[in-house]
């Protein structure tokens, strides 16, 4: 009787171990599937961000380029120490107006 109970106990233990191993294999497979899907989504996001960064870099490089076209100064304008050009104000003798270039 004791031998029979021990055999039943061993069978139950073996069945539980097999069930646990099967559950672990299923969990590992599910984990791998989720991890792979997440990596795919992250790769898509990274590609989109890289494309946006490339566009921004191109805009920054274009904005940082020195302009090659020199604007012709306004007749009578003089360049001041601050780098701006000024013309005499006809309504206020001794005063000057700042020359503003519009694009």
The first five atom37 places (N, CA, C, CB, O) and aatype in JSON, in Angstrom:
{
  "aatype": [20, 20, 20, 20, 20, 20, 20, 20, 20, 20, 20, 20, 20, 20, 20, 20, 20, 20, 20, 20, 20, 20, 20, 20, 20, 20, 20, 20, 20, 20, 20, 20, 20, 20, 20, 20, 20, 20, 20, 20, 20, 20, 20, 20, 20, 20, 20, 20, 20, 20, 20, 20, 20, 20, 20, 20, 20, 20, 20, 20, 20, 20, 20, 20, 20, 20, 20, 20, 20, 20, 20, 20, 20, 20, 20, 20, 20, 20, 20, 20, 20, 20, 20, 20, 20, 20, 20, 20, 20, 20, 20, 20, 20, 20, 20, 20, 20, 20, 20, 20, 20, 20, 20],
  "atom_mask": [
    [1, 1, 1, 1, 1],
    [1, 1, 1, 1, 1],
    [1, 1, 1, 1, 1],
    [1, 1, 1, 1, 1],
    [1, 1, 1, 1, 1],
    [1, 1, 1, 1, 1],
    [1, 1, 1, 1, 1],
    [1, 1, 1, 1, 1],
    [1, 1, 1, 1, 1],
    [1, 1, 1, 1, 1],
    [1, 1, 1, 1, 1],
    [1, 1, 1, 1, 1],
    [1, 1, 1, 1, 1],
    [1, 1, 1, 1, 1],
    [1, 1, 1, 1, 1],
    [1, 1, 1, 1, 1],
    [1, 1, 1, 1, 1],
    [1, 1, 1, 1, 1],
    [1, 1, 1, 1, 1],
    [1, 1, 1, 1, 1],
    [1, 1, 1, 1, 1],
    [1, 1, 1, 1, 1],
    [1, 1, 1, 1, 1],
    [1, 1, 1, 1, 1],
    [1, 1, 1, 1, 1],
    [1, 1, 1, 1, 1],
    [1, 1, 1, 1, 1],
    [1, 1, 1, 1, 1],
    [1, 1, 1, 1, 1],
    [1, 1, 1, 1, 1],
    [1, 1, 1, 1, 1],
    [1, 1, 1, 1, 1],
    [1, 1, 1, 1, 1],
    [1, 1, 1, 1, 1],
    [1, 1, 1, 1, 1],
    [1, 1, 1, 1, 1],
    [1, 1, 1, 1, 1],
    [1, 1, 1, 1, 1],
    [1, 1, 1, 1, 1],
    [1, 1, 1, 1, 1],
    [1, 1, 1, 1, 1],
    [1, 1, 1, 1, 1],
    [1, 1, 1, 1, 1],
    [1, 1, 1, 1, 1],
    [1, 1, 1, 1, 1],
    [1, 1, 1, 1, 1],
    [1, 1, 1, 1, 1],
    [1, 1, 1, 1, 1],
    [1, 1, 1, 1, 1],
    [1, 1, 1, 1, 1],
    [1, 1, 1, 1, 1],
    [1, 1, 1, 1, 1],
    [1, 1, 1, 1, 1],
    [1, 1, 1, 1, 1],
    [1, 1, 1, 1, 1],
    [1, 1, 1, 1, 1],
    [1, 1, 1, 1, 1],
    [1, 1, 1, 1, 1],
    [1, 1, 1, 1, 1],
    [1, 1, 1, 1, 1],
    [1, 1, 1, 1, 1],
    [1, 1, 1, 1, 1],
    [1, 1, 1, 1, 1],
    [1, 1, 1, 1, 1],
    [1, 1, 1, 1, 1],
    [1, 1, 1, 1, 1],
    [1, 1, 1, 1, 1],
    [1, 1, 1, 1, 1],
    [1, 1, 1, 1, 1],
    [1, 1, 1, 1, 1],
    [1, 1, 1, 1, 1],
    [1, 1, 1, 1, 1],
    [1, 1, 1, 1, 1],
    [1, 1, 1, 1, 1],
    [1, 1, 1, 1, 1],
    [1, 1, 1, 1, 1],
    [1, 1, 1, 1, 1],
    [1, 1, 1, 1, 1],
    [1, 1, 1, 1, 1],
    [1, 1, 1, 1, 1],
    [1, 1, 1, 1, 1],
    [1, 1, 1, 1, 1],
    [1, 1, 1, 1, 1],
    [1, 1, 1, 1, 1],
    [1, 1, 1, 1, 1],
    [1, 1, 1, 1, 1],
    [1, 1, 1, 1, 1],
    [1, 1, 1, 1, 1],
    [1, 1, 1, 1, 1],
    [1, 1, 1, 1, 1],
    [1, 1, 1, 1, 1],
    [1, 1, 1, 1, 1],
    [1, 1, 1, 1, 1],
    [1, 1, 1, 1, 1],
    [1, 1, 1, 1, 1],
    [1, 1, 1, 1, 1],
    [1, 1, 1, 1, 1],
    [1, 1, 1, 1, 1],
    [1, 1, 1, 1, 1],
    [1, 1, 1, 1, 1],
    [1, 1, 1, 1, 1],
    [1, 1, 1, 1, 1],
    [1, 1, 1, 1, 1]
  ],
  "atom_positions": [
    [[0.82, -1.18, 0.0], [0.0, 0.0, 0.0], [0.87, 1.26, 0.0], [-0.94, -0.01, 1.2], [0.58, 2.21, -0.73]],
    [[1.91, 1.28, 0.79], [2.8, 2.43, 0.86], [3.5, 2.62, -0.48], [3.83, 2.27, 2.01], [3.68, 3.75, -0.94]],
    [[3.88, 1.52, -1.1], [4.56, 1.61, -2.4], [3.61, 2.18, -3.45], [5.07, 0.21, -2.84], [4.01, 2.96, -4.3]],
    [[2.35, 1.78, -3.37], [1.36, 2.27, -4.33], [1.12, 3.77, -4.13], [0.03, 1.49, -4.2], [1.0, 4.51, -5.1]],
    [[1.06, 4.22, -2.9], [0.87, 5.64, -2.6], [2.07, 6.45, -3.07], [0.63, 5.85, -1.09], [1.93, 7.55, -3.59]],
    [[3.28, 5.88, -2.86], [4.49, 6.57, -3.3], [4.51, 6.69, -4.82], [5.76, 5.83, -2.8], [4.9, 7.72, -5.36]],
    [[4.08, 5.63, -5.52], [4.05, 5.64, -6.98], [3.05, 6.68, -7.48], [3.69, 4.24, -7.53], [3.33, 7.4, -8.44]],
    [[1.9, 6.77, -6.83], [0.89, 7.77, -7.22], [1.42, 9.18, -6.96], [-0.43, 7.54, -6.44], [1.19, 10.1, -7.74]],
    [[2.12, 9.32, -5.86], [2.69, 10.63, -5.51], [3.74, 11.03, -6.55], [3.3, 10.6, -4.09], [3.79, 12.18, -6.98]],
    [[4.58, 10.07, -6.94], [5.62, 10.36, -7.94], [4.98, 10.72, -9.29], [6.56, 9.14, -8.11], [5.47, 11.61, -9.99]],
    [[3.9, 10.03, -9.65], [3.19, 10.33, -10.89], [2.59, 11.73, -10.85], [2.1, 9.28, -11.14], [2.63, 12.45, -11.85]],
    [[2.04, 12.11, -9.72], [1.44, 13.44, -9.59], [2.51, 14.51, -9.69], [0.68, 13.56, -8.24], [2.32, 15.55, -10.33]],
    [[3.65, 14.24, -9.05], [4.76, 15.2, -9.11], [5.25, 15.34, -10.55], [5.93, 14.76, -8.18], [5.48, 16.45, -11.03]],
    [[5.4, 14.21, -11.23], [5.87, 14.23, -12.62], [4.87, 14.96, -13.5], [6.09, 12.8, -13.14], [5.27, 15.71, -14.39]],
    [[3.58, 14.76, -13.28], [2.54, 15.44, -14.07], [2.59, 16.94, -13.83], [1.15, 14.88, -13.71], [2.46, 17.72, -14.77]],
    [[2.78, 17.36, -12.58], [2.86, 18.78, -12.25], [4.11, 19.41, -12.87], [2.88, 18.98, -10.72], [4.07, 20.53, -13.38]],
    [[5.23, 18.67, -12.83], [6.45, 19.19, -13.43], [6.3, 19.35, -14.94], [7.64, 18.26, -13.12], [6.74, 20.35, -15.51]],
    [[5.67, 18.38, -15.59], [5.45, 18.46, -17.03], [4.53, 19.62, -17.36], [4.85, 17.14, -17.55], [4.76, 20.35, -18.33]],
    [[3.5, 19.8, -16.55], [2.57, 20.92, -16.76], [3.28, 22.25, -16.57], [1.37, 20.81, -15.8], [3.06, 23.19, -17.33]],
    [[4.14, 22.33, -15.57], [4.89, 23.57, -15.31], [5.84, 23.86, -16.46], [5.67, 23.47, -13.98], [5.99, 25.01, -16.88]],
    [[6.5, 22.83, -16.98], [7.42, 23.02, -18.1], [6.66, 23.46, -19.36], [8.21, 21.73, -18.38], [7.14, 24.3, -20.12]],
    [[5.49, 22.88, -19.56], [4.67, 23.26, -20.71], [4.22, 24.71, -20.59], [3.45, 22.32, -20.84], [4.24, 25.46, -21.57]],
    [[3.81, 25.11, -19.38], [3.37, 26.5, -19.16], [4.54, 27.46, -19.37], [2.78, 26.67, -17.73], [4.38, 28.54, -19.94]],
    [[5.74, 27.07, -18.88], [6.93, 27.9, -19.06], [7.25, 28.06, -20.55], [8.14, 27.3, -18.3], [7.58, 29.16, -20.99]],
    [[7.15, 26.99, -21.32], [7.42, 27.05, -22.76], [6.42, 27.98, -23.45], [7.36, 25.63, -23.38], [6.79, 28.76, -24.32]],
    [[5.15, 27.9, -23.06], [4.13, 28.79, -23.63], [4.43, 30.25, -23.27], [2.72, 28.4, -23.14], [4.33, 31.14, -24.11]],
    [[4.78, 30.48, -22.01], [5.11, 31.85, -21.57], [6.32, 32.39, -22.31], [5.37, 31.88, -20.05], [6.34, 33.56, -22.71]],
    [[7.35, 31.54, -22.5], [8.54, 31.98, -23.21], [8.21, 32.33, -24.67], [9.63, 30.88, -23.16], [8.71, 33.32, -25.21]],
    [[7.37, 31.52, -25.3], [6.99, 31.78, -26.69], [6.21, 33.08, -26.79], [6.15, 30.62, -27.24], [6.43, 33.88, -27.7]],
    [[5.29, 33.3, -25.86], [4.5, 34.55, -25.86], [5.4, 35.75, -25.62], [3.39, 34.49, -24.78], [5.26, 36.78, -26.27]],
    [[6.33, 35.61, -24.68], [7.28, 36.7, -24.38], [8.1, 37.04, -25.62], [8.22, 36.31, -23.21], [8.28, 38.22, -25.94]],
    [[8.58, 36.03, -26.33], [9.37, 36.26, -27.53], [8.55, 36.96, -28.6], [9.92, 34.94, -28.06], [9.05, 37.84, -29.3]],
    [[7.28, 36.56, -28.73], [6.4, 37.19, -29.72], [6.17, 38.66, -29.4], [5.05, 36.45, -29.78], [6.25, 39.52, -30.28]],
    [[5.9, 38.97, -28.15], [5.66, 40.35, -27.73], [6.93, 41.18, -27.89], [5.17, 40.4, -26.26], [6.88, 42.32, -28.34]],
    [[8.07, 40.6, -27.51], [9.34, 41.31, -27.63], [9.66, 41.62, -29.09], [10.48, 40.48, -27.01], [10.11, 42.72, -29.4]],
    [[9.43, 40.67, -29.98], [9.69, 40.88, -31.4], [8.79, 41.98, -31.96], [9.48, 39.58, -32.19], [9.25, 42.85, -32.7]],
    [[7.51, 41.95, -31.6], [6.57, 42.98, -32.07], [6.98, 44.36, -31.56], [5.14, 42.65, -31.62], [6.9, 45.35, -32.29]],
    [[7.42, 44.43, -30.3], [7.86, 45.7, -29.73], [9.09, 46.22, -30.46], [8.15, 45.56, -28.23], [9.19, 47.42, -30.73]],
    [[10.02, 45.34, -30.78], [11.22, 45.76, -31.5], [10.87, 46.28, -32.9], [12.21, 44.59, -31.6], [11.49, 47.23, -33.37]],
    [[9.91, 45.66, -33.54], [9.46, 46.13, -34.86], [8.86, 47.53, -34.76], [8.43, 45.15, -35.47], [9.17, 48.4, -35.57]],
    [[8.01, 47.74, -33.75], [7.39, 49.06, -33.56], [8.44, 50.11, -33.24], [6.34, 49.0, -32.43], [8.37, 51.23, -33.74]],
    [[9.42, 49.76, -32.39], [10.48, 50.71, -32.06], [11.31, 51.06, -33.29], [11.39, 50.14, -30.95], [11.72, 52.21, -33.46]],
    [[11.56, 50.08, -34.15], [12.32, 50.35, -35.38], [11.55, 51.32, -36.28], [12.61, 49.03, -36.13], [12.15, 52.19, -36.9]],
    [[10.23, 51.15, -36.36], [9.41, 52.07, -37.16], [9.49, 53.49, -36.59], [7.95, 51.6, -37.2], [9.67, 54.46, -37.34]],
    [[9.35, 53.61, -35.28], [9.4, 54.94, -34.64], [10.77, 55.58, -34.86], [9.1, 54.82, -33.12], [10.86, 56.77, -35.15]],
    [[11.83, 54.79, -34.71], [13.18, 55.31, -34.9], [13.37, 55.8, -36.34], [14.23, 54.24, -34.56], [13.97, 56.85, -36.56]],
    [[12.87, 55.04, -37.31], [12.99, 55.44, -38.71], [12.26, 56.75, -38.96], [12.45, 54.35, -39.64], [12.77, 57.62, -39.68]],
    [[11.07, 56.91, -38.38], [10.32, 58.16, -38.55], [11.06, 59.33, -37.92], [8.92, 58.03, -37.92], [11.14, 60.41, -38.51]],
    [[11.6, 59.13, -36.73], [12.34, 60.2, -36.06], [13.62, 60.55, -36.82], [12.68, 59.79, -34.62], [13.97, 61.72, -36.94]],
    [[14.32, 59.54, -37.33], [15.52, 59.8, -38.11], [15.21, 60.63, -39.35], [16.2, 58.49, -38.51], [15.97, 61.52, -39.72]],
    [[14.08, 60.32, -39.99], [13.68, 61.09, -41.18], [13.37, 62.53, -40.8], [12.45, 60.45, -41.85], [13.77, 63.46, -41.51]],
    [[12.67, 62.73, -39.69], [12.36, 64.1, -39.26], [13.62, 64.86, -38.89], [11.39, 64.07, -38.07], [13.74, 66.05, -39.19]],
    [[14.56, 64.19, -38.23], [15.81, 64.83, -37.86], [16.6, 65.23, -39.1], [16.65, 63.91, -36.97], [17.21, 66.3, -39.13]],
    [[16.58, 64.38, -40.12], [17.29, 64.7, -41.37], [16.7, 65.95, -42.02], [17.22, 63.51, -42.35], [17.44, 66.79, -42.53]],
    [[15.38, 66.07, -42.0], [14.73, 67.26, -42.57], [15.12, 68.5, -41.77], [13.2, 67.09, -42.6], [15.44, 69.54, -42.34]],
    [[15.08, 68.38, -40.43], [15.45, 69.52, -39.59], [16.9, 69.91, -39.79], [15.19, 69.2, -38.12], [17.23, 71.1, -39.83]],
    [[17.79, 68.92, -39.91], [19.2, 69.23, -40.15], [19.38, 69.98, -41.47], [20.03, 67.95, -40.16], [20.16, 70.92, -41.55]],
    [[18.65, 69.55, -42.49], [18.75, 70.23, -43.78], [18.28, 71.67, -43.67], [17.93, 69.48, -44.84], [18.89, 72.57, -44.25]],
    [[17.2, 71.9, -42.93], [16.71, 73.26, -42.75], [17.71, 74.11, -41.96], [15.34, 73.25, -42.04], [17.95, 75.27, -42.3]],
    [[18.28, 73.52, -40.92], [19.27, 74.26, -40.12], [20.5, 74.62, -40.95], [19.68, 73.44, -38.89], [21.02, 75.73, -40.85]],
    [[20.95, 73.68, -41.76], [22.12, 73.96, -42.6], [21.81, 75.06, -43.61], [22.58, 72.69, -43.33], [22.64, 75.93, -43.86]],
    [[20.61, 75.02, -44.17], [20.22, 76.04, -45.14], [20.11, 77.41, -44.45], [18.88, 75.67, -45.81], [20.5, 78.42, -45.03]],
    [[19.58, 77.43, -43.24], [19.43, 78.7, -42.52], [20.78, 79.24, -42.06], [18.5, 78.52, -41.31], [20.96, 80.46, -41.96]],
    [[21.73, 78.36, -41.78], [23.03, 78.79, -41.28], [23.97, 79.25, -42.39], [23.68, 77.68, -40.51], [24.98, 79.9, -42.13]],
    [[23.63, 78.91, -43.64], [24.48, 79.33, -44.76], [24.48, 80.84, -44.88], [24.01, 78.69, -46.08], [23.42, 81.47, -44.82]],
    [[25.65, 81.41, -45.05], [25.67, 82.87, -45.26], [25.05, 83.2, -46.62], [27.12, 83.43, -45.17], [25.27, 82.51, -47.61]],
    [[24.3, 84.24, -46.62], [23.65, 84.65, -47.86], [24.7, 85.24, -48.8], [22.51, 85.68, -47.59], [25.51, 86.08, -48.41]],
    [[24.67, 84.78, -50.03], [25.67, 85.22, -51.0], [25.29, 86.53, -51.68], [25.87, 84.16, -52.04], [26.15, 87.24, -52.18]],
    [[24.01, 86.84, -51.69], [23.58, 88.07, -52.35], [23.69, 89.23, -51.38], [22.13, 87.94, -52.88], [23.11, 89.21, -50.29]],
    [[24.43, 90.22, -51.78], [24.55, 91.42, -50.97], [23.47, 92.4, -51.4], [25.97, 92.06, -51.11], [23.25, 92.61, -52.59]],
    [[22.82, 92.97, -50.44], [21.81, 93.98, -50.76], [22.51, 95.29, -51.04], [20.77, 94.13, -49.61], [23.44, 95.69, -50.33]],
    [[22.05, 95.95, -52.06], [22.66, 97.24, -52.37], [22.18, 98.25, -51.34], [22.29, 97.7, -53.83], [21.0, 98.29, -50.99]],
    [[23.1, 99.05, -50.85], [22.69, 100.03, -49.83], [21.77, 101.09, -50.43], [23.92, 100.7, -49.21], [21.81, 101.39, -51.62]],
    [[20.95, 101.63, -49.57], [20.04, 102.7, -49.97], [20.89, 103.94, -50.25], [18.95, 102.98, -48.86], [21.82, 104.23, -49.49]],
    [[20.59, 104.68, -51.32], [21.37, 105.89, -51.62], [21.38, 106.84, -50.42], [20.81, 106.61, -52.87], [20.33, 107.17, -49.86]],
    [[22.55, 107.26, -50.04], [22.7, 108.19, -48.92], [22.83, 107.51, -47.57], [21.54, 109.13, -48.89], [23.05, 108.18, -46.56]],
    [[22.69, 106.19, -47.53], [22.79, 105.48, -46.25], [24.25, 105.31, -45.86], [22.1, 104.1, -46.33], [25.13, 105.15, -46.71]],
    [[24.48, 105.36, -44.55], [25.83, 105.18, -44.03], [25.8, 104.06, -43.0], [26.37, 106.49, -43.41], [24.84, 103.91, -42.24]],
    [[26.85, 103.29, -43.0], [26.94, 102.17, -42.07], [27.51, 102.66, -40.74], [27.81, 101.03, -42.65], [28.55, 103.31, -40.69]],
    [[26.8, 102.32, -39.67], [27.23, 102.74, -38.33], [28.07, 101.65, -37.68], [26.0, 103.08, -37.44], [28.22, 100.56, -38.22]],
    [[28.62, 101.95, -36.52], [29.44, 100.99, -35.78], [28.66, 99.74, -35.38], [30.01, 101.65, -34.54], [29.23, 98.67, -35.22]],
    [[27.35, 99.9, -35.23], [26.53, 98.74, -34.84], [26.25, 97.81, -36.01], [25.21, 99.21, -34.24], [25.61, 96.78, -35.83]],
    [[26.73, 98.16, -37.22], [26.55, 97.31, -38.38], [25.32, 97.62, -39.2], [26.49, 95.9, -37.95], [25.16, 97.08, -40.3]],
    [[24.44, 98.48, -38.7], [23.23, 98.85, -39.42], [23.49, 100.07, -40.3], [22.06, 99.13, -38.44], [24.43, 100.84, -40.08]],
    [[22.64, 100.23, -41.29], [22.73, 101.41, -42.16], [21.65, 102.43, -41.75], [22.57, 101.01, -43.67], [20.54, 102.06, -41.38]],
    [[22.02, 103.71, -41.84], [21.11, 104.79, -41.47], [21.11, 105.86, -42.56], [21.51, 105.41, -40.09], [22.11, 106.08, -43.24]],
    [[19.97, 106.5, -42.7], [19.86, 107.65, -43.61], [19.42, 108.86, -42.79], [18.84, 107.36, -44.79], [18.76, 108.7, -41.76]],
    [[19.77, 110.06, -43.23], [19.34, 111.26, -42.5], [17.82, 111.38, -42.54], [20.01, 112.53, -43.09], [17.19, 111.11, -43.57]],
    [[17.24, 111.79, -41.44], [15.78, 111.99, -41.36], [15.48, 113.39, -41.86], [15.24, 111.78, -39.88], [15.92, 114.37, -41.25]],
    [[14.73, 113.52, -42.98], [14.47, 114.85, -43.54], [13.56, 115.69, -42.64], [13.84, 114.72, -44.91], [13.59, 116.92, -42.73]],
    [[12.77, 115.07, -41.79], [11.84, 115.83, -40.93], [12.5, 116.27, -39.62], [10.61, 114.99, -40.62], [12.01, 117.17, -38.96]],
    [[13.6, 115.63, -39.26], [14.26, 115.96, -38.0], [15.76, 116.13, -38.27], [14.02, 114.84, -36.91], [16.5, 115.15, -38.25]],
    [[16.2, 117.33, -38.52], [17.62, 117.56, -38.81], [18.5, 117.04, -37.65], [17.89, 119.06, -39.06], [18.2, 117.25, -36.48]],
    [[19.59, 116.38, -38.03], [20.51, 115.84, -37.03], [20.13, 114.44, -36.56], [20.58, 116.76, -35.86], [20.9, 113.81, -35.84]],
    [[18.96, 113.95, -36.95], [18.51, 112.6, -36.57], [18.59, 111.69, -37.78], [17.05, 112.62, -35.98], [18.64, 112.16, -38.92]],
    [[18.61, 110.39, -37.52], [18.72, 109.42, -38.61], [17.66, 108.35, -38.5], [20.11, 108.79, -38.62], [17.11, 108.09, -37.43]],
    [[17.37, 107.71, -39.65], [16.4, 106.61, -39.71], [17.15, 105.31, -40.03], [15.28, 106.89, -40.78], [18.05, 105.29, -40.87]],
    [[16.77, 104.24, -39.36], [17.37, 102.93, -39.61], [16.84, 102.36, -40.92], [17.08, 101.96, -38.44], [15.64, 102.39, -41.18]],
    [[17.74, 101.85, -41.74], [17.35, 101.22, -43.01], [17.03, 99.76, -42.7], [18.5, 101.34, -44.1], [17.86, 99.03, -42.15]],
    [[15.8, 99.34, -43.04], [15.37, 97.97, -42.82], [15.17, 97.3, -44.16], [14.08, 97.92, -41.97], [14.46, 97.82, -45.02]],
    [[15.79, 96.15, -44.34], [15.65, 95.39, -45.59], [14.53, 94.37, -45.4], [17.0, 94.69, -45.99], [14.52, 93.64, -44.41]],
    [[13.62, 94.33, -46.33], [12.53, 93.35, -46.31], [12.8, 92.27, -47.33], [11.16, 94.01, -46.58], [13.33, 92.53, -48.41]],
    [[12.45, 91.05, -46.97], [12.7, 89.91, -47.89], [11.62, 89.87, -48.95], [12.74, 88.57, -47.11], [11.64, 88.99, -49.81]]
  ]
}
